[in-house]
C-alpha cells in the first residue's frame, strides 16, 4: 500500500514531459533494457529520462557503476541517485511517463506512486494490467525488450489529450484501492 493522499495529483490536462525509472538499481529490475528502449525511441530526441534510485548490495553497486559509466555521455539520461521518500513527489512533478520492467512477482510501489501522481506507466508485469483501461493495455504493456519498449513509446504519442486523461483517471481510481487507508479496511475485513 502507498500513501495515496501524498502522491495523488489531480490532472486536468496532460503535457508530455520527461520519462523516469523509479527503482532500486538492480539487474532484476531490467533497467538497462528500459534505458535502451527509451534511447531507441523517437521520444529521446526531445525528452530525457531520470533514473531515480540507488543500489543496496555490492552487486547492485557494481551494476549502478556500470550503468553510470555506460551512459555518462548521454545528455538525456540522468542518474539522480537515491531520493528521500518524502522528496520523491517533487521529482515526479517533472515526469509524464514511468517505465517499470520488472517480472511477475515484483509488485513495485513505484508503479502505484507514479500512477497516483498522474504519470502514465509503461510496464511488463501482468499484475499491473488492472490499472490500465483494457483498450490501452497493448500500447502500454511491453515484453521487456528494448525494441518492444521503443515501439510502445513511439505509439503512445498517437493518443490525444482525452485518451491520456482517460488512462490517468482509470489508473488513479484503481490505485486508490491500494492506499494505506484501504489497507487498514482490508485487514479489518479479513480479521
N, C-alpha and C positions, 0 to 999 in steps of 0.2 A: 504494500500500500504506500501511497505517496501523500504528502501534504498538499492536497489538491488546491486548497484556497491560496496557498503561497504561489503556486505555479500558474494557476488559471489566469488567462488574459482573454478578454472578450475581443474578438476580431470582427470588425465591420467591413474592412476592405483588405485585400491581400496584395502585398507587394513582394516581388521576387528579390530577396536579399541574398545573404550568404548561406553556405552549407555548413554542417557541423557533424562531427562524430563525437558523441559524449560517451566516454567509456574508460574503463581501466585499460591501460595499454598492455595487451597480452596477445599472443598469437591466436589464442582461442576465439578472439573477437574479430579475426579476419580483417584487421584494419588496413593492411597493405592492399588487399583486393579492393577495398572501398575507396582508398585514395586513388588507385589506378583507374577505377571506374569513373570517378569524378574527373580526373585529369584527361581521360579519353573522351569525355562528353563535350558537347558544344558549350555547356554552361561554364566550363573552366576558362573560356575566353573573356568572360565578363564578371565572373564571381570568384570568390575564394572559399576555401574550406578550412574551418577551425577544428583542430583536434584537441578536445578538452578532456584531460585526464592524465594520470600518471601510472607508472609501474608499481607493483607491490613486491614482487620477488626478484631475485637476482636474474632469473631467466627473463622476466618481464623487462628488467633494466637493460639487459643486452639487446632485446628486441627494440626497445624505445631508442637506444643509442643508434642502432642500425637504421631505424626509420628517420631519425633526425639527420643522420649523415646522408642517406639516400635522397632525401627531399630538400636538403638545405638550399639548393639553387632554384627551387620552385617558389617564386614570389607569391603565388596564390595558395600555398599550403603553409598554414601557421600552427605550430605546436604551442598551445597555451600552457600545457602542464596541468598539474592538479589545481583545482579551484575549490576553495571552501564552499560547502554546500549552500551556505547562506548567501553566497555571491553568484551562484550559478544563474539565477534569474536575470541578473544584469547582462551576462554574456548571451543568454538566449534571446534577448531583445534584438540582437543583430542578425538573427538567423531565421530563415524561412523553411529550410529543408534539413532533415536529420537523416543520417544513414546508420542503420543497425544491421550488421552482417553476422549475427550470431545464429547458431544452430538451435533446433528444438531442444529444450532442456534448460536454456538460458532465458530467464524472464527478466530482462533488464529494466530497472525502473527509469532509466534514461528515456526509453520509449514512452513511458507513461508521463513523465515530466515534460518532455518536449511536446507531446500531443496536447496536454493540458494547457501549454503555453501558446497553442495555436500554430504549431510547427508541423509541417507535413513530413511524414516518415516514409522513407524507402526501407524495406525490411525483407528478410529472408525467412524468418521463423514463423511457421504456421500458427503459433499461439497468438500472434497479433492480428490475424485475419478479422476477428470480430470488431476490431477498432476502425475498420475501413468499410465504407459503403461497398456493397458487393460489386457494383458496376465499375469500381476503380481499383479493385484488387490487382487486376492484370497490369495496371500501369505502375503500381507502387511496389508490388512484391517481385523480387528478383531471385535468381537461382544461386546467388553467392559469388558468381564470377564477375570479373571486372567488365567483360563485354556486355553481359546482360544488364548490369547496373548502368553502364553508359547509355544503352538503348532506352532504358526506363527513364533516366534523367532527361534525355532528349525528347522523349514523348510527352513528358509532363507539361512542357511548355505549349502544347497544343490546346490545353484546357483554358477555359475562360474564367473570369472572376467568380461567377456564380458557382462553377464546379469546384474551384478551390475552397470557397466558403462552405459548400456542402460537405466536403471531406473533413474540414476542420470542425464544423459543428457536430457531425456524427462522431468523430474521434473524441471530442471533448465530452460528449454525453456518455459514451461508453467508459471513458477513463474515470468519470466522476464516480462510478460504482467501485472504483479501486482506491478510494481515498481513505485516509485514516479514520474519518468519521464513519464510513460504511464498514470498515474492518471491525470496529467495535460492535456494530449491529450484527454483522455476520457471525462473529464469535458468540455473541449473546444468543443468537438463534440456534446455534449448534448445542450450546450448553442447555 
